[in-house]
Amino acid sequence: MQSANDNIIEGDLLVGAKAIARFLGITQRQAYRLTTDRIIPSMKLGGTVAARRSSLVRWMSEAEAQAARAA
């Protein structure tokens, strides 16, 4: 049983390149490439790629901040 202190966000897990692609607004092929090349934070669940929405949001925020500093 989970407690409130487990830091688990309901529905945070995206399973499969299709779900990741839908969340990021890119093609499934692009999502698979980004996970395979370890550009975005992801993991394998068995043979299926997966990512947490919260990790992707954090990754996008960091990439955006880095781009702003470089400009």
Distance bins in CASP14 RR format, pairs under 12 A and 6 or more apart:
PFRMAT RR
TARGET T0000
AUTHOR 0000-0000-0000
RMODE 2
METHOD distances of the structure
MODEL  1
1 8 0 0 0 0 0 1 0 0 0 0 0
2 8 1 0 1 0 0 0 0 0 0 0 0
2 9 0 0 0 0 0 1 0 0 0 0 0
2 10 0 0 0 0 0 1 0 0 0 0 0
4 10 0 0 0 0 0 1 0 0 0 0 0
6 12 0 0 0 0 0 1 0 0 0 0 0
7 52 0 0 0 0 0 1 0 0 0 0 0
7 54 0 0 0 0 1 0 0 0 0 0 0
8 52 0 0 0 0 0 1 0 0 0 0 0
8 54 0 0 0 0 0 1 0 0 0 0 0
9 52 1 0 0 1 0 0 0 0 0 0 0
9 53 1 0 0 1 0 0 0 0 0 0 0
9 54 1 0 1 0 0 0 0 0 0 0 0
9 55 0 0 0 0 0 1 0 0 0 0 0
9 57 0 0 0 0 0 1 0 0 0 0 0
9 58 0 0 0 0 0 1 0 0 0 0 0
10 52 0 0 0 0 0 1 0 0 0 0 0
10 53 0 0 0 0 0 1 0 0 0 0 0
10 54 0 0 0 0 0 1 0 0 0 0 0
11 19 0 0 0 0 0 1 0 0 0 0 0
11 23 0 0 0 0 0 1 0 0 0 0 0
11 50 0 0 0 0 0 1 0 0 0 0 0
11 52 0 0 0 0 1 0 0 0 0 0 0
11 53 1 0 0 1 0 0 0 0 0 0 0
11 54 0 0 0 0 1 0 0 0 0 0 0
12 19 0 0 0 0 0 1 0 0 0 0 0
12 23 0 0 0 0 0 1 0 0 0 0 0
12 50 0 0 0 0 0 1 0 0 0 0 0
12 51 0 0 0 0 1 0 0 0 0 0 0
12 52 1 0 1 0 0 0 0 0 0 0 0
12 53 1 0 1 0 0 0 0 0 0 0 0
12 54 1 0 1 0 0 0 0 0 0 0 0
12 55 0 0 0 0 1 0 0 0 0 0 0
12 56 0 0 0 0 1 0 0 0 0 0 0
12 57 0 0 0 0 1 0 0 0 0 0 0
12 58 0 0 0 0 0 1 0 0 0 0 0
13 19 0 0 0 0 1 0 0 0 0 0 0
13 20 0 0 0 0 0 1 0 0 0 0 0
13 23 0 0 0 0 0 1 0 0 0 0 0
13 42 0 0 0 0 0 1 0 0 0 0 0
13 43 0 0 0 0 1 0 0 0 0 0 0
13 45 0 0 0 0 1 0 0 0 0 0 0
13 48 0 0 0 0 0 1 0 0 0 0 0
13 49 0 0 0 0 0 1 0 0 0 0 0
13 50 1 0 0 1 0 0 0 0 0 0 0
13 51 1 0 0 1 0 0 0 0 0 0 0
13 52 1 0 1 0 0 0 0 0 0 0 0
13 53 1 0 0 1 0 0 0 0 0 0 0
13 54 0 0 0 0 1 0 0 0 0 0 0
13 55 0 0 0 0 1 0 0 0 0 0 0
13 56 0 0 0 0 0 1 0 0 0 0 0
14 20 1 0 1 0 0 0 0 0 0 0 0
14 21 0 0 0 0 1 0 0 0 0 0 0
14 22 0 0 0 0 1 0 0 0 0 0 0
14 23 1 0 1 0 0 0 0 0 0 0 0
14 24 0 0 0 0 1 0 0 0 0 0 0
14 25 0 0 0 0 0 1 0 0 0 0 0
14 31 0 0 0 0 1 0 0 0 0 0 0
14 35 0 0 0 0 0 1 0 0 0 0 0
14 40 0 0 0 0 0 1 0 0 0 0 0
14 41 0 0 0 0 0 1 0 0 0 0 0
14 42 0 0 0 0 1 0 0 0 0 0 0
14 43 0 0 0 0 0 1 0 0 0 0 0
14 45 0 0 0 0 0 1 0 0 0 0 0
14 48 0 0 0 0 0 1 0 0 0 0 0
14 49 0 0 0 0 1 0 0 0 0 0 0
14 50 1 0 0 1 0 0 0 0 0 0 0
14 51 1 0 1 0 0 0 0 0 0 0 0
14 52 1 0 0 1 0 0 0 0 0 0 0
14 53 1 0 0 1 0 0 0 0 0 0 0
14 54 0 0 0 0 0 1 0 0 0 0 0
14 55 0 0 0 0 1 0 0 0 0 0 0
14 56 1 0 0 1 0 0 0 0 0 0 0
14 57 0 0 0 0 0 1 0 0 0 0 0
15 22 0 0 0 0 0 1 0 0 0 0 0
15 23 0 0 0 0 0 1 0 0 0 0 0
15 31 0 0 0 0 0 1 0 0 0 0 0
15 35 0 0 0 0 0 1 0 0 0 0 0
15 42 0 0 0 0 0 1 0 0 0 0 0
15 43 0 0 0 0 0 1 0 0 0 0 0
15 44 0 0 0 0 0 1 0 0 0 0 0
15 45 1 0 0 1 0 0 0 0 0 0 0
15 46 0 0 0 0 0 1 0 0 0 0 0
15 47 0 0 0 0 0 1 0 0 0 0 0
15 48 1 0 0 1 0 0 0 0 0 0 0
15 49 0 0 0 0 1 0 0 0 0 0 0
15 50 1 0 1 0 0 0 0 0 0 0 0
15 51 0 0 0 0 1 0 0 0 0 0 0
15 52 0 0 0 0 0 1 0 0 0 0 0
15 53 0 0 0 0 0 1 0 0 0 0 0
16 22 0 0 0 0 1 0 0 0 0 0 0
16 23 0 0 0 0 0 1 0 0 0 0 0
16 28 0 0 0 0 1 0 0 0 0 0 0
16 31 0 0 0 0 1 0 0 0 0 0 0
16 32 0 0 0 0 1 0 0 0 0 0 0
16 35 0 0 0 0 1 0 0 0 0 0 0
16 42 0 0 0 0 1 0 0 0 0 0 0
16 43 0 0 0 0 0 1 0 0 0 0 0
16 44 0 0 0 0 0 1 0 0 0 0 0
16 45 0 0 0 0 1 0 0 0 0 0 0
16 46 0 0 0 0 0 1 0 0 0 0 0
16 47 0 0 0 0 1 0 0 0 0 0 0
16 48 1 0 1 0 0 0 0 0 0 0 0
16 49 1 0 1 0 0 0 0 0 0 0 0
16 50 1 0 0 1 0 0 0 0 0 0 0
16 51 0 0 0 0 1 0 0 0 0 0 0
17 23 0 0 0 0 0 1 0 0 0 0 0
17 24 0 0 0 0 0 1 0 0 0 0 0
17 26 0 0 0 0 1 0 0 0 0 0 0
17 27 0 0 0 0 1 0 0 0 0 0 0
17 28 1 0 1 0 0 0 0 0 0 0 0
17 29 1 0 0 1 0 0 0 0 0 0 0
17 30 0 0 0 0 1 0 0 0 0 0 0
17 31 1 0 1 0 0 0 0 0 0 0 0
17 32 1 0 1 0 0 0 0 0 0 0 0
17 33 0 0 0 0 1 0 0 0 0 0 0
17 34 0 0 0 0 1 0 0 0 0 0 0
17 35 1 0 0 1 0 0 0 0 0 0 0
17 36 0 0 0 0 1 0 0 0 0 0 0
17 40 0 0 0 0 0 1 0 0 0 0 0
17 42 0 0 0 0 1 0 0 0 0 0 0
17 44 0 0 0 0 0 1 0 0 0 0 0
17 47 0 0 0 0 0 1 0 0 0 0 0
17 48 0 0 0 0 1 0 0 0 0 0 0
17 49 1 0 1 0 0 0 0 0 0 0 0
17 50 0 0 0 0 1 0 0 0 0 0 0
17 51 0 0 0 0 1 0 0 0 0 0 0
18 24 0 0 0 0 0 1 0 0 0 0 0
18 25 0 0 0 0 0 1 0 0 0 0 0
18 26 0 0 0 0 0 1 0 0 0 0 0
18 27 0 0 0 0 1 0 0 0 0 0 0
18 28 1 0 1 0 0 0 0 0 0 0 0
18 29 0 0 0 0 0 1 0 0 0 0 0
18 30 0 0 0 0 0 1 0 0 0 0 0
18 31 1 0 0 1 0 0 0 0 0 0 0
18 32 0 0 0 0 1 0 0 0 0 0 0
18 35 0 0 0 0 0 1 0 0 0 0 0
18 48 0 0 0 0 0 1 0 0 0 0 0
18 49 0 0 0 0 1 0 0 0 0 0 0
18 50 0 0 0 0 0 1 0 0 0 0 0
18 51 0 0 0 0 0 1 0 0 0 0 0
19 25 0 0 0 0 0 1 0 0 0 0 0
19 26 0 0 0 0 0 1 0 0 0 0 0
19 28 0 0 0 0 1 0 0 0 0 0 0
19 31 0 0 0 0 1 0 0 0 0 0 0
19 32 0 0 0 0 0 1 0 0 0 0 0
19 35 0 0 0 0 0 1 0 0 0 0 0
19 42 0 0 0 0 0 1 0 0 0 0 0
19 45 0 0 0 0 0 1 0 0 0 0 0
19 48 0 0 0 0 1 0 0 0 0 0 0
19 49 0 0 0 0 1 0 0 0 0 0 0
19 50 0 0 0 0 1 0 0 0 0 0 0
19 51 0 0 0 0 1 0 0 0 0 0 0
19 52 0 0 0 0 0 1 0 0 0 0 0
19 53 0 0 0 0 1 0 0 0 0 0 0
19 56 0 0 0 0 0 1 0 0 0 0 0
20 26 0 0 0 0 1 0 0 0 0 0 0
20 27 0 0 0 0 0 1 0 0 0 0 0
20 28 0 0 0 0 1 0 0 0 0 0 0
20 29 0 0 0 0 0 1 0 0 0 0 0
20 30 0 0 0 0 1 0 0 0 0 0 0
20 31 1 0 1 0 0 0 0 0 0 0 0
20 32 0 0 0 0 1 0 0 0 0 0 0
20 33 0 0 0 0 0 1 0 0 0 0 0
20 34 1 0 0 1 0 0 0 0 0 0 0
20 35 1 0 0 1 0 0 0 0 0 0 0
20 36 0 0 0 0 0 1 0 0 0 0 0
20 39 0 0 0 0 0 1 0 0 0 0 0
20 40 1 0 0 1 0 0 0 0 0 0 0
20 41 0 0 0 0 0 1 0 0 0 0 0
20 42 1 0 0 1 0 0 0 0 0 0 0
20 43 0 0 0 0 0 1 0 0 0 0 0
20 48 0 0 0 0 0 1 0 0 0 0 0
20 49 1 0 0 1 0 0 0 0 0 0 0
20 50 1 0 0 1 0 0 0 0 0 0 0
20 51 1 0 1 0 0 0 0 0 0 0 0
20 52 0 0 0 0 0 1 0 0 0 0 0
20 53 0 0 0 0 1 0 0 0 0 0 0
20 55 0 0 0 0 0 1 0 0 0 0 0
20 56 1 0 0 1 0 0 0 0 0 0 0
20 59 0 0 0 0 0 1 0 0 0 0 0
21 27 1 0 1 0 0 0 0 0 0 0 0
21 28 1 0 1 0 0 0 0 0 0 0 0
21 29 0 0 0 0 1 0 0 0 0 0 0
21 30 1 0 0 1 0 0 0 0 0 0 0
21 31 1 1 0 0 0 0 0 0 0 0 0
21 32 0 0 0 0 1 0 0 0 0 0 0
21 33 0 0 0 0 0 1 0 0 0 0 0
21 34 0 0 0 0 1 0 0 0 0 0 0
21 35 0 0 0 0 0 1 0 0 0 0 0
21 40 0 0 0 0 0 1 0 0 0 0 0
21 42 0 0 0 0 0 1 0 0 0 0 0
21 49 0 0 0 0 0 1 0 0 0 0 0
21 51 0 0 0 0 0 1 0 0 0 0 0
21 56 0 0 0 0 0 1 0 0 0 0 0
22 28 0 0 0 0 1 0 0 0 0 0 0
22 30 0 0 0 0 0 1 0 0 0 0 0
22 31 0 0 0 0 1 0 0 0 0 0 0
22 51 0 0 0 0 0 1 0 0 0 0 0
22 53 0 0 0 0 0 1 0 0 0 0 0
22 56 0 0 0 0 0 1 0 0 0 0 0
23 31 0 0 0 0 1 0 0 0 0 0 0
23 34 0 0 0 0 0 1 0 0 0 0 0
23 40 0 0 0 0 0 1 0 0 0 0 0
23 42 0 0 0 0 0 1 0 0 0 0 0
23 50 0 0 0 0 0 1 0 0 0 0 0
23 51 0 0 0 0 1 0 0 0 0 0 0
23 52 0 0 0 0 0 1 0 0 0 0 0
23 53 1 0 0 1 0 0 0 0 0 0 0
23 54 0 0 0 0 0 1 0 0 0 0 0
23 55 0 0 0 0 0 1 0 0 0 0 0
23 56 1 0 0 1 0 0 0 0 0 0 0
23 57 0 0 0 0 1 0 0 0 0 0 0
23 59 0 0 0 0 0 1 0 0 0 0 0
23 60 0 0 0 0 0 1 0 0 0 0 0
24 30 1 0 0 1 0 0 0 0 0 0 0
24 31 1 0 0 1 0 0 0 0 0 0 0
24 32 0 0 0 0 0 1 0 0 0 0 0
24 33 0 0 0 0 0 1 0 0 0 0 0
24 34 0 0 0 0 1 0 0 0 0 0 0
24 35 0 0 0 0 0 1 0 0 0 0 0
24 39 0 0 0 0 0 1 0 0 0 0 0
24 40 1 0 0 1 0 0 0 0 0 0 0
24 41 0 0 0 0 0 1 0 0 0 0 0
24 42 0 0 0 0 0 1 0 0 0 0 0
24 51 0 0 0 0 1 0 0 0 0 0 0
24 53 0 0 0 0 0 1 0 0 0 0 0
24 55 0 0 0 0 0 1 0 0 0 0 0
24 56 1 0 0 1 0 0 0 0 0 0 0
24 57 0 0 0 0 0 1 0 0 0 0 0
24 59 0 0 0 0 0 1 0 0 0 0 0
24 60 0 0 0 0 1 0 0 0 0 0 0
24 63 0 0 0 0 0 1 0 0 0 0 0
25 31 0 0 0 0 1 0 0 0 0 0 0
25 34 0 0 0 0 0 1 0 0 0 0 0
25 56 0 0 0 0 0 1 0 0 0 0 0
25 60 0 0 0 0 0 1 0 0 0 0 0
26 32 0 0 0 0 0 1 0 0 0 0 0
26 33 0 0 0 0 1 0 0 0 0 0 0
26 34 1 0 0 1 0 0 0 0 0 0 0
26 35 0 0 0 0 0 1 0 0 0 0 0
26 39 0 0 0 0 0 1 0 0 0 0 0
26 40 0 0 0 0 0 1 0 0 0 0 0
26 56 0 0 0 0 0 1 0 0 0 0 0
26 60 0 0 0 0 0 1 0 0 0 0 0
27 33 0 0 0 0 1 0 0 0 0 0 0
27 34 0 0 0 0 0 1 0 0 0 0 0
28 34 0 0 0 0 0 1 0 0 0 0 0
28 35 0 0 0 0 0 1 0 0 0 0 0
28 49 0 0 0 0 0 1 0 0 0 0 0
29 35 0 0 0 0 0 1 0 0 0 0 0
29 36 0 0 0 0 0 1 0 0 0 0 0
30 36 0 0 0 0 0 1 0 0 0 0 0
30 37 0 0 0 0 0 1 0 0 0 0 0
30 39 0 0 0 0 0 1 0 0 0 0 0
30 40 0 0 0 0 0 1 0 0 0 0 0
31 37 0 0 0 0 0 1 0 0 0 0 0
31 39 0 0 0 0 0 1 0 0 0 0 0
31 40 0 0 0 0 1 0 0 0 0 0 0
31 42 0 0 0 0 1 0 0 0 0 0 0
31 49 1 0 0 1 0 0 0 0 0 0 0
31 50 0 0 0 0 0 1 0 0 0 0 0
31 51 0 0 0 0 1 0 0 0 0 0 0
31 56 0 0 0 0 0 1 0 0 0 0 0
32 39 0 0 0 0 0 1 0 0 0 0 0
32 40 0 0 0 0 0 1 0 0 0 0 0
32 42 0 0 0 0 1 0 0 0 0 0 0
32 44 0 0 0 0 0 1 0 0 0 0 0
32 47 0 0 0 0 0 1 0 0 0 0 0
32 48 0 0 0 0 0 1 0 0 0 0 0
32 49 1 0 0 1 0 0 0 0 0 0 0
32 50 0 0 0 0 0 1 0 0 0 0 0
32 51 0 0 0 0 0 1 0 0 0 0 0
33 39 1 0 0 1 0 0 0 0 0 0 0
33 40 0 0 0 0 1 0 0 0 0 0 0
33 42 0 0 0 0 0 1 0 0 0 0 0
33 49 0 0 0 0 0 1 0 0 0 0 0
34 40 1 0 1 0 0 0 0 0 0 0 0
34 41 0 0 0 0 1 0 0 0 0 0 0
34 42 1 0 0 1 0 0 0 0 0 0 0
34 49 0 0 0 0 1 0 0 0 0 0 0
34 51 0 0 0 0 1 0 0 0 0 0 0
34 56 0 0 0 0 1 0 0 0 0 0 0
34 59 0 0 0 0 1 0 0 0 0 0 0
34 60 0 0 0 0 0 1 0 0 0 0 0
34 63 0 0 0 0 0 1 0 0 0 0 0
35 41 0 0 0 0 1 0 0 0 0 0 0
35 42 1 0 1 0 0 0 0 0 0 0 0
35 43 0 0 0 0 1 0 0 0 0 0 0
35 44 0 0 0 0 1 0 0 0 0 0 0
35 45 0 0 0 0 0 1 0 0 0 0 0
35 47 0 0 0 0 0 1 0 0 0 0 0
35 48 0 0 0 0 0 1 0 0 0 0 0
35 49 1 0 1 0 0 0 0 0 0 0 0
35 50 0 0 0 0 1 0 0 0 0 0 0
35 51 1 0 0 1 0 0 0 0 0 0 0
35 55 0 0 0 0 0 1 0 0 0 0 0
35 56 0 0 0 0 0 1 0 0 0 0 0
35 59 0 0 0 0 0 1 0 0 0 0 0
36 42 0 0 0 0 1 0 0 0 0 0 0
36 44 0 0 0 0 0 1 0 0 0 0 0
36 47 0 0 0 0 0 1 0 0 0 0 0
36 49 1 0 0 1 0 0 0 0 0 0 0
37 49 0 0 0 0 0 1 0 0 0 0 0
38 44 0 0 0 0 0 1 0 0 0 0 0
38 49 0 0 0 0 0 1 0 0 0 0 0
38 51 0 0 0 0 0 1 0 0 0 0 0
38 59 0 0 0 0 0 1 0 0 0 0 0
39 51 0 0 0 0 0 1 0 0 0 0 0
39 56 0 0 0 0 0 1 0 0 0 0 0
39 59 0 0 0 0 1 0 0 0 0 0 0
39 60 0 0 0 0 0 1 0 0 0 0 0
39 63 0 0 0 0 1 0 0 0 0 0 0
40 49 0 0 0 0 1 0 0 0 0 0 0
40 50 0 0 0 0 0 1 0 0 0 0 0
40 51 1 0 0 1 0 0 0 0 0 0 0
40 52 0 0 0 0 0 1 0 0 0 0 0
40 53 0 0 0 0 0 1 0 0 0 0 0
40 55 0 0 0 0 1 0 0 0 0 0 0
40 56 1 0 0 1 0 0 0 0 0 0 0
40 57 0 0 0 0 0 1 0 0 0 0 0
40 58 0 0 0 0 0 1 0 0 0 0 0
40 59 1 0 1 0 0 0 0 0 0 0 0
40 60 0 0 0 0 1 0 0 0 0 0 0
40 62 0 0 0 0 0 1 0 0 0 0 0
40 63 0 0 0 0 1 0 0 0 0 0 0
41 49 0 0 0 0 0 1 0 0 0 0 0
41 50 0 0 0 0 0 1 0 0 0 0 0
41 51 1 0 0 1 0 0 0 0 0 0 0
41 52 1 0 0 1 0 0 0 0 0 0 0
41 53 0 0 0 0 0 1 0 0 0 0 0
41 54 0 0 0 0 1 0 0 0 0 0 0
41 55 1 0 1 0 0 0 0 0 0 0 0
41 56 1 0 0 1 0 0 0 0 0 0 0
41 57 0 0 0 0 0 1 0 0 0 0 0
41 58 1 0 0 1 0 0 0 0 0 0 0
41 59 1 0 1 0 0 0 0 0 0 0 0
41 60 0 0 0 0 0 1 0 0 0 0 0
41 62 0 0 0 0 0 1 0 0 0 0 0
41 63 0 0 0 0 0 1 0 0 0 0 0
42 48 0 0 0 0 0 1 0 0 0 0 0
42 49 1 0 1 0 0 0 0 0 0 0 0
42 50 1 0 0 1 0 0 0 0 0 0 0
42 51 1 0 1 0 0 0 0 0 0 0 0
42 52 0 0 0 0 1 0 0 0 0 0 0
42 53 0 0 0 0 0 1 0 0 0 0 0
42 55 0 0 0 0 1 0 0 0 0 0 0
42 56 0 0 0 0 1 0 0 0 0 0 0
42 59 0 0 0 0 1 0 0 0 0 0 0
43 49 1 0 0 1 0 0 0 0 0 0 0
43 50 1 0 1 0 0 0 0 0 0 0 0
43 51 1 0 0 1 0 0 0 0 0 0 0
43 52 0 0 0 0 1 0 0 0 0 0 0
43 55 0 0 0 0 1 0 0 0 0 0 0
44 50 1 0 0 1 0 0 0 0 0 0 0
44 51 0 0 0 0 0 1 0 0 0 0 0
45 51 0 0 0 0 0 1 0 0 0 0 0
45 52 0 0 0 0 0 1 0 0 0 0 0
50 56 0 0 0 0 0 1 0 0 0 0 0
51 57 0 0 0 0 0 1 0 0 0 0 0
51 58 0 0 0 0 0 1 0 0 0 0 0
51 59 0 0 0 0 1 0 0 0 0 0 0
51 60 0 0 0 0 0 1 0 0 0 0 0
52 58 0 0 0 0 1 0 0 0 0 0 0
52 59 0 0 0 0 1 0 0 0 0 0 0
53 59 0 0 0 0 0 1 0 0 0 0 0
53 60 0 0 0 0 0 1 0 0 0 0 0
54 60 0 0 0 0 0 1 0 0 0 0 0
54 61 0 0 0 0 0 1 0 0 0 0 0
55 61 0 0 0 0 0 1 0 0 0 0 0
55 62 0 0 0 0 0 1 0 0 0 0 0
56 62 0 0 0 0 0 1 0 0 0 0 0
56 63 0 0 0 0 0 1 0 0 0 0 0
57 63 0 0 0 0 0 1 0 0 0 0 0
57 64 0 0 0 0 0 1 0 0 0 0 0
58 64 0 0 0 0 0 1 0 0 0 0 0
58 65 0 0 0 0 0 1 0 0 0 0 0
59 65 0 0 0 0 0 1 0 0 0 0 0
59 66 0 0 0 0 0 1 0 0 0 0 0
60 66 0 0 0 0 0 1 0 0 0 0 0
60 67 0 0 0 0 0 1 0 0 0 0 0
61 67 0 0 0 0 0 1 0 0 0 0 0
61 68 0 0 0 0 0 1 0 0 0 0 0
62 68 0 0 0 0 0 1 0 0 0 0 0
62 69 0 0 0 0 0 1 0 0 0 0 0
63 69 0 0 0 0 0 1 0 0 0 0 0
63 70 0 0 0 0 0 1 0 0 0 0 0
64 70 0 0 0 0 0 1 0 0 0 0 0
64 71 0 0 0 0 0 1 0 0 0 0 0
65 71 0 0 0 0 0 1 0 0 0 0 0
END
